Amino acid sequence: MAEAAPLYDTYSRAPLRFERGEGVWLITETGERYLDFGAGVAVTSVGHGHPHVVGALKAQADKVWHLSNIYEIPGQETFAKRLTQATFADKVFFTNSGAEALECAIKTARRYQFSKGHPERFHIITFEGAFHGRTLATIAAGGQEKYLEGFGPKAPGFDQVTFGDVEAVKAAITAETAAILIEPVQGEGGIRPATTEFMKALRQICDDNGLLLILDEVQSGVGRTGKLFAHEWSGVTPDIMAVAKGIGGGFPLGACLATAEAASGMKAGTHGSTYGGNPLAMAVGNAVLDVILEDGFLQHVRDVSLVFRQGLASLKDRYPDVIEDVRGEGLMLGVKAAVPSSELLQAIRAAQLLAIPAGDNVIRLLPPLVVTADEAREGLARLERAAESVRASKIKKTA
């Protein structure tokens, strides 16, 4: 009898073992090269082994790794100042993950209402199809039954409505409502962007009702859509924003950003993190930001996105029996399959291309933001081979 694996059985892993990465490529233990259009679920924003980021990590590793927030950490002040200068925010709290950034965002919103004399206002309106993390609070915020099942009563205070429905949002507001939480582009939900009109309506609703607007830009932020943050496309600014994934380029790092007013209730002792903002994380985060904020970088993302969009549109036209729709913004793209997405994903992997499954029968294409136009075309060629393989399989089954 085979020996039981010592790991929790919580993942359905693909049988691939990668030994190293170079830019947009991952290389297995046996030397096979895969084009990585998953980027660790939109994490490796500047690719694998970026020399500037690796150099920053190595230099800091020779100095000090961990201090905790008992002491001042200069890298935090530098990084926070750069983030606030580049965004709407005045204040930053550093975390280790997106779920932690969302927890901080939720606590910030609730604490704001409490500090203003409204302790009853702790409910947050969220949207169907959302994904905000795996903690007890964030699975309640996401509201998806498959993540809630078996973990006891759902954490209270989250009222879910239909994505994109302004009237449903208005109807959900009560005397207990504190905030609205939304992903500008739903990632796990199937690459579903909120319209500019909907985002503007949410901002107005919050202003009219004394609510805070919280954005989850864990997946859509840090250049992923061709702007530094996805909400910039709509011209709407939030009160609070959760960020992670691409901000660390692969190092565990997240952040909760807020206006001074929204963060005004978060006094000393109200929140904390042992590891959040440690010197290693700050060295890496600052190095990633060096790359993302470099002149022309976001334009590069938009330019390569155009190559992808044109190529994907052509594939959709030529393989309508395999690809039903193409969606997304920048390098946060989704292919809605006309067959079970698992079949298309299997064919994609067989073509030595890596992509990420999502809801609504969608496969996400989330390449590192440093991907070149030639690498985009190579990926499209591999996706075409996958589509051809799926078509051939369908024909064989019906023959």
ZAMARGU-4260 file (C-alpha; in steps of 0.2 Angstrom, whole numbers, plus 5000, padded with zeros to 4 digits):
<rodrens>
0) 5000/5000/5000 | 5007/5017/4995 | 5012/5028/5009 | 5000/5042/5014 | 5005/5059/5009
5) 5010/5070/5023 | 5002/5086/5016 | 4984/5091/5019 | 4973/5085/5004 | 4966/5102/5000
10) 4974/5104/4983 | 4971/5095/4967 | 4989/5098/4960 | 4994/5096/4942 | 5008/5082/4941
15) 5022/5095/4937 | 5037/5099/4947 | 5046/5115/4942 | 5064/5117/4947 | 5068/5135/4941
20) 5061/5150/4932 | 5068/5162/4919 | 5057/5177/4915 | 5040/5170/4908 | 5047/5152/4908
25) 5046/5138/4921 | 5058/5123/4919 | 5054/5106/4926 | 5066/5094/4935 | 5068/5085/4919
30) 5072/5100/4909 | 5055/5103/4900 | 5051/5122/4897 | 5033/5128/4900 | 5027/5146/4895
35) 5020/5152/4911 | 5004/5162/4908 | 4997/5159/4926 | 5011/5168/4935 | 5007/5159/4951
40) 4989/5166/4950 | 4994/5184/4945 | 5009/5184/4958 | 5025/5184/4948 | 5022/5201/4941
45) 5040/5204/4935 | 5043/5187/4930 | 5054/5173/4938 | 5071/5177/4944 | 5071/5196/4939
50) 5089/5202/4943 | 5084/5218/4951 | 5072/5210/4963 | 5083/5195/4967 | 5097/5207/4970
55) 5087/5217/4982 | 5082/5201/4992 | 5100/5195/4993 | 5106/5211/4999 | 5093/5213/5013
60) 5096/5194/5018 | 5113/5198/5022 | 5107/5212/5034 | 5092/5208/5044 | 5076/5197/5040
65) 5064/5200/5054 | 5061/5213/5067 | 5042/5213/5070 | 5033/5230/5072 | 5039/5233/5089
70) 5052/5243/5081 | 5053/5256/5066 | 5057/5248/5049 | 5063/5261/5037 | 5059/5250/5022
75) 5040/5251/5027 | 5041/5270/5028 | 5049/5271/5010 | 5037/5259/5003 | 5022/5266/5011
80) 5027/5284/5005 | 5029/5278/4987 | 5012/5269/4987 | 5003/5284/4994 | 5011/5296/4982
85) 5006/5284/4967 | 4988/5281/4974 | 4973/5289/4982 | 4979/5283/4999 | 4986/5292/5014
90) 4989/5277/5025 | 4996/5259/5023 | 4996/5243/5033 | 5007/5229/5027 | 5002/5211/5028
95) 5008/5194/5021 | 4994/5190/5010 | 4978/5196/5001 | 4966/5188/5014 | 4975/5197/5027
100) 4974/5213/5017 | 4955/5211/5016 | 4954/5207/5034 | 4962/5223/5038 | 4951/5232/5025
105) 4935/5225/5034 | 4941/5229/5051 | 4946/5247/5045 | 4928/5250/5038 | 4920/5243/5054
110) 4931/5253/5066 | 4928/5269/5056 | 4909/5268/5059 | 4912/5263/5077 | 4924/5278/5080
115) 4910/5289/5072 | 4898/5284/5085 | 4889/5270/5074 | 4894/5253/5082 | 4878/5246/5074
120) 4886/5249/5056 | 4896/5234/5053 | 4888/5226/5038 | 4897/5226/5021 | 4888/5224/5005
125) 4897/5211/4993 | 4893/5203/4976 | 4889/5186/4969 | 4904/5178/4960 | 4916/5187/4972
130) 4932/5179/4980 | 4941/5188/4994 | 4951/5175/5002 | 4950/5159/5013 | 4948/5166/5031
135) 4932/5164/5040 | 4928/5182/5037 | 4933/5183/5019 | 4924/5167/5014 | 4909/5175/5021
140) 4912/5190/5011 | 4914/5180/4995 | 4898/5171/4999 | 4902/5155/4989 | 4894/5140/4996
145) 4908/5128/4991 | 4920/5138/5002 | 4908/5140/5016 | 4902/5122/5018 | 4907/5113/5033
150) 4915/5128/5043 | 4901/5132/5054 | 4890/5147/5054 | 4894/5160/5041 | 4902/5175/5049
155) 4889/5188/5051 | 4889/5206/5043 | 4890/5202/5024 | 4875/5205/5013 | 4877/5199/4995
160) 4869/5206/4980 | 4870/5203/4961 | 4886/5209/4953 | 4882/5225/4942 | 4864/5228/4949
165) 4863/5246/4956 | 4846/5244/4962 | 4850/5228/4972 | 4864/5238/4980 | 4852/5252/4985
170) 4839/5240/4992 | 4852/5231/5002 | 4857/5246/5012 | 4851/5247/5030 | 4855/5257/5046
175) 4868/5243/5049 | 4877/5245/5033 | 4895/5251/5034 | 4903/5249/5017 | 4903/5241/5000
180) 4916/5229/4995 | 4920/5225/4976 | 4933/5218/4965 | 4935/5230/4950 | 4938/5214/4940
185) 4932/5198/4947 | 4946/5186/4945 | 4941/5169/4953 | 4923/5173/4947 | 4928/5172/4929
190) 4937/5188/4923 | 4921/5199/4925 | 4925/5218/4925 | 4913/5230/4933 | 4908/5243/4921
195) 4913/5261/4923 | 4895/5266/4926 | 4893/5253/4940 | 4909/5259/4948 | 4903/5277/4948
200) 4886/5272/4954 | 4894/5263/4969 | 4905/5278/4973 | 4889/5290/4973 | 4879/5278/4984
205) 4893/5277/4997 | 4895/5296/4997 | 4876/5298/4998 | 4874/5286/5013 | 4890/5289/5023
210) 4897/5272/5018 | 4915/5267/5013 | 4920/5260/4996 | 4932/5246/4998 | 4941/5239/4983
215) 4949/5222/4982 | 4963/5224/4970 | 4973/5209/4976 | 4972/5201/4958 | 4969/5216/4947
220) 4981/5228/4955 | 5000/5233/4952 | 4999/5235/4933 | 4989/5219/4929 | 4976/5229/4919
225) 4988/5241/4911 | 4985/5255/4924 | 4994/5254/4941 | 4977/5249/4949 | 4961/5243/4939
230) 4949/5256/4947 | 4959/5270/4938 | 4951/5265/4922 | 4934/5271/4929 | 4941/5287/4937
235) 4933/5281/4953 | 4944/5281/4969 | 4940/5270/4985 | 4941/5274/5003 | 4950/5258/5007
240) 4959/5246/4995 | 4967/5228/4998 | 4982/5224/4988 | 4994/5208/4987 | 4999/5196/4974
245) 5009/5206/4961 | 5015/5218/4974 | 5028/5206/4980 | 5032/5198/4964 | 5032/5180/4972
250) 5037/5185/4990 | 5022/5184/5002 | 5017/5203/5004 | 5000/5212/5005 | 4994/5229/5010
255) 4979/5238/5015 | 4978/5256/5009 | 4966/5269/5015 | 4963/5288/5016 | 4967/5296/5032
260) 4948/5298/5036 | 4944/5280/5033 | 4959/5274/5043 | 4955/5287/5057 | 4948/5273/5069
265) 4963/5262/5068 | 4972/5268/5083 | 4987/5259/5092 | 4983/5242/5097 | 4968/5240/5086
270) 4977/5229/5073 | 4994/5221/5071 | 5004/5208/5062 | 5020/5199/5067 | 5027/5197/5050
275) 5018/5210/5040 | 5031/5223/5033 | 5046/5213/5038 | 5063/5220/5031 | 5064/5206/5018
280) 5046/5209/5011 | 5050/5228/5011 | 5066/5226/5001 | 5057/5215/4988 | 5041/5226/4987
285) 5052/5242/4984 | 5061/5233/4971 | 5046/5227/4962 | 5039/5244/4962 | 5055/5250/4954
290) 5051/5240/4939 | 5032/5243/4939 | 5034/5262/4940 | 5048/5263/4927 | 5044/5275/4913
295) 5035/5265/4899 | 5031/5249/4909 | 5012/5251/4910 | 5012/5256/4892 | 5021/5240/4888
300) 5008/5230/4897 | 4994/5239/4887 | 5004/5236/4870 | 5007/5218/4873 | 4988/5216/4879
305) 4983/5222/4862 | 4993/5208/4854 | 4984/5196/4865 | 4967/5203/4862 | 4969/5202/4843
310) 4976/5185/4844 | 4962/5179/4855 | 4949/5187/4845 | 4956/5177/4830 | 4956/5161/4839
315) 4938/5164/4845 | 4932/5167/4827 | 4941/5151/4820 | 4937/5140/4835 | 4919/5145/4841
320) 4916/5127/4846 | 4930/5128/4858 | 4931/5147/4863 | 4915/5155/4867 | 4921/5172/4873
325) 4936/5182/4877 | 4936/5195/4892 | 4947/5206/4903 | 4958/5221/4903 | 4977/5222/4901
330) 4986/5206/4905 | 4971/5200/4916 | 4962/5190/4902 | 4949/5176/4902 | 4944/5163/4889
335) 4927/5157/4892 | 4927/5139/4885 | 4913/5132/4874 | 4918/5115/4881 | 4921/5110/4899
340) 4935/5121/4904 | 4945/5107/4912 | 4946/5099/4894 | 4953/5115/4887 | 4965/5117/4902
345) 4972/5099/4900 | 4975/5103/4881 | 4984/5119/4886 | 4995/5110/4898 | 4999/5097/4885
350) 5005/5111/4874 | 5017/5116/4888 | 5007/5132/4892 | 5002/5136/4909 | 4985/5145/4913
355) 4973/5146/4928 | 4955/5140/4929 | 4941/5151/4936 | 4923/5151/4938 | 4910/5153/4924
360) 4919/5140/4914 | 4934/5152/4911 | 4952/5150/4909 | 4963/5164/4915 | 4978/5170/4905
365) 4989/5180/4918 | 5007/5181/4911 | 5020/5190/4920 | 5019/5209/4915 | 5036/5208/4907
370) 5030/5196/4894 | 5036/5202/4876 | 5025/5203/4861 | 5035/5188/4853 | 5031/5178/4869
375) 5013/5183/4868 | 5013/5176/4850 | 5021/5160/4856 | 5008/5158/4869 | 4994/5161/4857
380) 5002/5148/4845 | 5001/5135/4859 | 4984/5140/4864 | 4979/5137/4845 | 4987/5120/4846
385) 4977/5116/4862 | 4961/5122/4853 | 4964/5111/4838 | 4967/5096/4850 | 4951/5099/4858
390) 4942/5101/4842 | 4950/5085/4835 | 4945/5076/4851 | 4927/5082/4849 | 4926/5075/4831
395) 4933/5059/4836 | 4920/5057/4850 | 4906/5060/4838 | 4913/5049/4824
</rodrens>
